[in-house]
């Protein structure tokens, strides 16, 4: 059985729209504040730039990559690589969450839908959700971001298992990489501190 070797990428379209809106507002605010003749108002450029940096890190940057080696989760300030051999369960109760022995990793860019979206999704969904039996979780609905991302993970995992390229029984011995982006964290902390000082000076 052939398995797709190309990586699949997923990100939250909703989060990126919100990020673009906030970044656009912040950019216009920074420009207008910088052009104002009052020197004190120009300090407010710093908080506006911080907003742009914050929404990029929290809303735009997070993503999910699925390939033959495993799943790469890019959360705010943290990147997690889960090899297929370490994966034991995929859940979508509150967000797409990958389980390994003794640990679990939520995917920031794939939250489960709210109650109103869940009701609408159930009315629209007539076909059974793949890989599930019985009543699916709201987060498994294919129209939800968590459901779409979960399908990418489950379909590749299932295909690799069927092809014999993922060995079972090795989850406890397979390491999971979790790396913090301390540099970006430091920039955010410095930006928040500078923004507070700028607000006090304005």
C-alpha positions in Angstrom: 0.0 0.0 0.0 1.5 3.4 -1.0 1.7 6.2 1.5 1.8 9.8 0.6 5.3 11.2 1.3 4.5 14.8 0.9 3.9 16.7 4.1 0.4 18.1 4.9 0.1 21.5 6.6 -2.7 22.9 8.7 -3.3 26.3 10.2 -6.4 28.1 11.6 -7.9 30.2 8.9 -10.1 32.0 11.4 -7.1 32.8 13.7 -5.1 34.2 10.7 -8.0 36.4 9.7 -8.2 37.8 13.2 -4.5 38.2 13.3 -4.5 40.1 10.0 -7.3 42.4 11.2 -5.5 43.2 14.5 -2.1 43.6 12.8 -3.6 46.0 10.2 -5.3 48.1 12.9 -2.1 48.2 14.9 0.0 49.1 11.9 -2.3 52.0 11.0 -2.3 53.1 14.6 1.5 53.0 14.7 1.8 55.0 11.5 -0.7 57.7 12.6 0.9 58.0 16.1 4.3 58.4 14.6 3.2 61.1 12.3 1.5 63.1 15.1 3.5 66.2 16.1 3.1 65.5 19.8 6.3 63.7 21.0 4.6 61.9 23.9 2.1 60.3 21.6 4.9 58.7 19.6 5.7 56.5 22.6 2.4 54.7 21.8 4.0 53.4 18.7 5.7 50.8 20.9 2.5 49.2 22.2 1.1 49.2 18.6 4.2 47.3 17.4 3.9 44.9 20.3 0.3 44.0 19.4 1.5 43.1 15.9 4.2 40.9 17.3 1.8 39.3 19.8 -0.9 38.4 17.3 1.8 37.0 14.9 3.1 34.7 17.7 -0.3 33.6 19.1 -2.6 33.6 16.1 -0.6 33.5 12.9 2.5 31.4 13.6 0.8 28.3 15.1 0.5 25.4 12.6 0.5 21.6 12.2 2.7 19.6 9.9 1.9 15.9 9.2 4.5 13.8 7.3 5.8 10.3 7.2 8.2 10.9 10.1 5.5 12.2 12.5 3.5 15.2 13.6 5.1 18.6 14.2 3.1 21.0 16.4 4.0 24.6 16.2 2.3 26.2 19.2 3.0 29.7 20.6 6.6 29.6 21.9 6.9 25.9 21.6 7.5 23.3 18.9 6.7 19.6 19.5 7.6 16.7 17.3 5.7 13.5 17.9 7.0 10.5 16.0 4.3 8.1 14.8 5.8 5.3 17.0 5.2 7.5 20.1 1.6 8.3 19.3 -1.1 6.3 21.2 -4.3 8.3 20.9 -5.8 11.3 19.1 -8.6 13.3 20.8 -10.6 16.4 20.0 -12.5 17.1 23.2 -11.3 20.7 23.6 -8.8 20.9 20.8 -6.9 18.4 18.7 -4.7 16.6 21.3 -2.1 14.0 20.7 -1.4 11.5 23.4 1.9 9.7 24.1 2.7 7.5 27.2 2.3 9.8 30.2 2.0 13.0 28.1 -0.5 14.9 26.0 0.0 17.8 23.5 -2.8 20.2 22.5 -2.6 21.7 19.1 -3.2 25.4 19.4 -4.3 26.0 15.8 -7.0 23.3 16.0 -9.5 24.2 18.7 -12.8 22.3 19.0 -15.9 24.3 17.9 -18.2 26.3 20.2 -21.7 25.2 21.0 -23.4 27.2 18.2 -21.0 25.9 15.5 -21.4 22.4 16.8 -25.2 22.5 16.4 -24.9 23.9 12.9 -22.2 21.3 12.0 -24.3 18.4 13.2 -27.3 19.6 11.1 -25.1 19.8 8.0 -23.3 16.5 8.5 -25.1 13.5 7.2 -22.2 11.2 6.3 -20.4 9.3 9.0 -17.2 10.8 10.3 -14.2 8.7 9.2 -12.3 6.7 11.9 -15.2 7.0 14.4 -18.2 5.0 15.4 -21.2 6.1 17.3 -21.9 9.7 18.1 -18.8 11.8 17.2 -17.4 14.4 19.4 -18.1 18.0 18.4 -14.4 18.4 17.7 -14.5 15.6 15.2 -17.0 17.2 12.9 -15.3 17.6 9.5 -16.4 21.3 9.2 -14.5 22.2 12.4 -10.8 23.1 12.5 -10.1 20.3 15.1 -11.9 17.8 12.9 -10.1 18.8 9.8 -6.7 18.6 11.5 -7.6 15.3 13.2 -8.4 13.8 9.9 -5.0 14.7 8.5 -3.3 13.0 11.5 -5.5 9.9 11.6 -5.5 9.3 7.9 -1.7 9.4 7.7 -1.3 7.4 10.9 -3.7 4.7 9.6 -2.0 4.5 6.2 1.5 4.2 7.8 0.2 1.5 10.1 -1.4 -0.5 7.3 1.8 -0.3 5.3 3.8 -1.6 8.2 6.0 1.5 8.5 5.0 2.2 12.1 5.9 -0.4 14.6 3.6 -1.0 17.5 4.6 -1.4 21.1 7.5 1.2 21.0 5.6 4.2 22.3 7.2 4.2 25.7 10.7 4.0 24.2 10.2 6.6 21.5 11.2 10.1 22.5 9.1 13.2 21.8 10.9 16.5 21.1 9.5 19.6 22.8 11.6 22.8 22.3 10.7 26.2 23.8 11.4 29.3 21.7 13.2 31.2 24.5 14.4 33.9 22.1 10.9 34.8 20.9 9.6 34.6 24.5 12.3 37.1 25.6 11.3 39.4 22.8 7.7 39.3 23.8 8.5 39.9 27.5 10.7 42.9 26.5 8.0 44.2 24.2 5.4 44.0 26.9 7.7 45.8 29.4 8.5 48.5 26.8 4.8 48.9 26.0 4.0 49.4 29.7 6.7 52.1 30.0 5.5 53.8 26.9 1.9 53.9 28.2 3.2 55.5 31.4 5.2 58.1 29.5 2.4 59.0 27.0 
